[in-house]
């Protein structure tokens, strides 16, 4: 795989890590005020925030490798796809009753993660063709 061919995949993983950290840290540390603002359970926000920080750690580790392997890239894409599905399923599950801002928050992050997954997929395809 040529270095230029891997740039899209590496860039998409980097963007995923930055965005996940940027939302995960406030969700972990500011779960109570976010809960009041979004009408989402505090423990859900705190747990998701902690999970996102673990995700950032995995992505950061991947970025230290000389290459992002095919299996690891597919794993990241699959986890991101599950995140999108689970986010939408959460809204229809009846387990939470967010307000309009809470719905918007969940939908916006699901759309962002879908974009990351698409970029990662296209980046992987580009590296496989090289």
C-alpha positions in Angstrom: 0.0 0.0 0.0 1.4 3.4 -1.0 1.5 6.1 1.6 -0.7 8.4 -0.4 -3.3 5.7 -0.8 -3.5 5.4 3.0 -4.0 9.1 3.7 -7.8 9.0 3.4 -8.2 6.1 5.8 -5.7 7.5 8.2 -7.3 10.9 8.0 -10.8 9.5 8.6 -9.6 7.5 11.7 -7.9 10.7 13.0 -11.0 12.7 12.5 -13.0 10.0 14.3 -10.6 10.0 17.2 -10.7 13.8 17.6 -14.5 14.1 17.4 -15.0 11.1 19.7 -12.7 12.7 22.3 -14.3 16.1 21.8 -17.7 14.7 22.7 -16.7 11.9 25.0 -14.9 14.0 27.5 -17.8 16.4 28.1 -20.2 13.5 28.3 -18.1 11.9 31.0 -17.3 15.0 33.0 -20.5 17.0 32.4 -23.1 14.2 32.3 -25.4 15.8 34.9 -25.8 19.2 33.2 -26.0 17.5 29.8 -28.7 15.2 31.2 -30.8 18.2 32.2 -30.3 19.9 28.9 -31.0 16.8 26.7 -33.4 14.8 28.9 -31.1 11.8 28.6 -30.1 9.7 31.6 -27.0 10.8 33.4 -25.6 7.3 33.6 -26.1 6.8 29.9 -24.2 9.9 29.0 -21.4 9.1 31.5 -21.1 5.5 30.3 -21.1 6.5 26.6 -18.5 9.2 27.4 -16.2 6.7 29.1 -16.7 4.3 26.2 -15.8 7.0 23.7 -12.6 7.7 25.5 -11.7 4.0 25.3 -12.5 4.2 21.6 -10.2 7.2 21.2 -7.4 5.1 22.9 -7.9 2.3 20.4 -8.0 4.7 17.4 -4.9 6.5 18.7 -3.1 3.2 19.0 -4.1 2.3 15.4 -2.6 5.6 14.3 0.8 4.8 15.8 1.1 1.7 13.5 2.9 2.2 10.2 -0.2 0.9 8.4 -3.8 0.4 9.4 -4.5 -3.3 8.6 -7.4 -4.4 6.6 -9.0 -6.4 9.5 -8.6 -3.4 11.9 -10.1 -1.0 9.3 -13.1 -3.3 8.8 -13.5 -3.6 12.6 -13.6 0.2 13.0 -16.1 0.5 10.1 -18.3 -2.2 11.6 -18.2 -0.7 15.1 -19.1 2.7 13.7 -22.0 1.2 11.7 -23.3 -0.5 14.9 -23.0 2.8 16.7 -25.3 4.4 14.1 -27.8 1.6 14.3 -27.8 1.5 18.1 -28.2 5.3 18.3 -31.3 5.3 16.2 -32.6 2.1 17.9 -32.2 3.9 21.2 -34.5 6.6 20.1 -37.2 4.1 19.1 -36.7 1.8 22.0 -38.7 3.6 24.7 -35.7 3.3 27.1 -35.1 7.0 26.9 -37.4 10.0 26.5 -35.2 12.8 25.3 -36.5 16.3 24.5 -36.1 17.8 21.0 -32.5 18.8 21.8 -31.8 15.3 23.0 -33.2 13.8 19.8 -31.1 16.3 17.8 -28.0 15.4 19.8 -28.3 11.7 19.3 -29.2 12.0 15.6 -26.4 14.5 14.9 -23.7 12.2 16.4 -25.2 9.3 14.5 -24.9 11.2 11.3 -21.3 12.2 12.1 -20.3 8.6 12.9 -22.0 7.5 9.6 -19.8 10.0 7.8 -16.7 8.7 9.6 -17.6 5.1 8.6 -18.2 6.1 5.0 -14.8 7.9 4.8 -13.1 5.0 6.4 -14.7 2.6 3.9 -13.7 4.7 1.0 -10.2 5.0 2.4 -10.0 1.3 2.9 -11.1 0.7 -0.7 -8.5 3.1 -2.0 -5.8 1.3 0.0 -6.9 -2.1 -1.3 -6.8 -1.0 -4.9 -3.2 0.3 -4.5 
